[in-house]
Each structure stands twice: as structure tokens, then as C-alpha cells.
């Protein structure tokens, strides 16, 4: 289910669904999945997600420029 939701980002990243953009809902779903699978606090997981994103800024630049 999470993979399906993430797949929507390519075409619906700016579409509002339930008052939140799909991208935010996907991030929240990923955070929940990580929380339940690792039992780590959500603030720790969010920090790790941000750190990985910052490490991969070139990948993000490439993706948004396509």
C-alpha cells in the first residue's frame, strides 16, 4: 500500500487530498510504517528521513528537472 501511495507522487504531488497534498500524506505514511516496524520515536525517524534526503539532493534535483 505504501508503494502504491508513493507512486502517486509523480502525477499528483500538488493535488490536495483530505486537505493535505499527497506528498505529505506519503511522508506521513512512511513515517508510520517506520515507526511500527522499528519502534523508534517518530522524531528520530523524521530526522533520519531528512538526513537521507539532504544526502541525496542531487537525485532530487535530477528528478524535478525531468
Backbone torsions as a table, in degrees:
resi	resn	phi	psi	omega
1	UNK	NA	-41.9	179.1
2	UNK	-62.7	-41.8	179.8
3	UNK	-62.7	-39.8	177.2
4	UNK	-62.5	-43.7	-179.2
5	UNK	-63.6	-41.8	179.4
6	UNK	-64.7	-33.3	178.2
7	UNK	-63.2	-23.8	178.8
8	UNK	-70.3	-20.0	-175.9
9	UNK	-58.1	-37.0	-176.3
10	UNK	-60.9	-35.6	-175.6
11	UNK	-110.2	-16.7	-173.0
12	UNK	-126.5	22.8	-171.8
13	UNK	-61.9	-22.1	-179.8
14	UNK	-107.5	2.1	-179.3
15	UNK	-79.3	135.1	178.1
16	UNK	-86.2	130.0	176.3
17	UNK	-130.8	115.2	-179.6
18	UNK	60.1	38.4	176.9
19	UNK	76.4	-6.4	178.2
20	UNK	-120.8	137.5	175.3
21	UNK	-58.6	149.6	-178.7
22	UNK	-55.0	-36.9	-179.5
23	UNK	-59.1	-41.0	179.1
24	UNK	-67.8	-39.0	178.9
25	UNK	-65.1	-37.5	178.1
26	UNK	-66.7	-41.0	177.5
27	UNK	-63.2	-43.6	178.3
28	UNK	-62.8	-39.7	179.1
29	UNK	-66.1	-40.9	178.2
30	UNK	-63.9	-42.0	179.0
31	UNK	-62.2	-44.2	177.9
32	UNK	-62.0	-44.2	179.9
33	UNK	-60.4	-46.7	178.5
34	UNK	-63.6	-41.6	-179.6
35	UNK	-59.4	-47.8	-177.1
36	UNK	-73.2	-31.1	-178.4
37	UNK	-82.5	-25.1	-178.3
38	UNK	-109.6	-20.9	-175.5
39	UNK	63.4	20.2	175.9
40	UNK	-84.6	153.4	177.3
41	UNK	-61.9	144.8	-176.5
42	UNK	-61.7	-34.6	-180.0
43	UNK	-66.7	-32.8	177.0
44	UNK	-68.9	-42.9	179.6
45	UNK	-66.2	-40.3	178.8
46	UNK	-64.0	-40.2	177.0
47	UNK	-61.5	-40.0	178.7
48	UNK	-67.4	-40.9	177.8
49	UNK	-61.6	-43.4	179.0
50	UNK	-65.5	-41.8	179.2
51	UNK	-60.5	-43.1	178.4
52	UNK	-64.8	-43.0	178.8
53	UNK	-61.1	-42.1	179.0
54	UNK	-66.0	-34.8	177.2
55	UNK	-68.0	-21.6	-175.3
56	UNK	-114.5	32.9	-179.0
57	UNK	-59.6	-35.7	178.3
58	UNK	-63.2	-37.6	176.3
59	UNK	-64.1	-40.3	178.3
60	UNK	-64.2	-45.3	178.9
61	UNK	-57.9	-44.2	178.9
62	UNK	-62.6	-42.5	-177.7
63	UNK	-65.0	-41.2	-177.2
64	UNK	-80.0	-15.7	179.3
65	UNK	-91.1	-5.9	179.2
66	UNK	-77.0	NA	NA
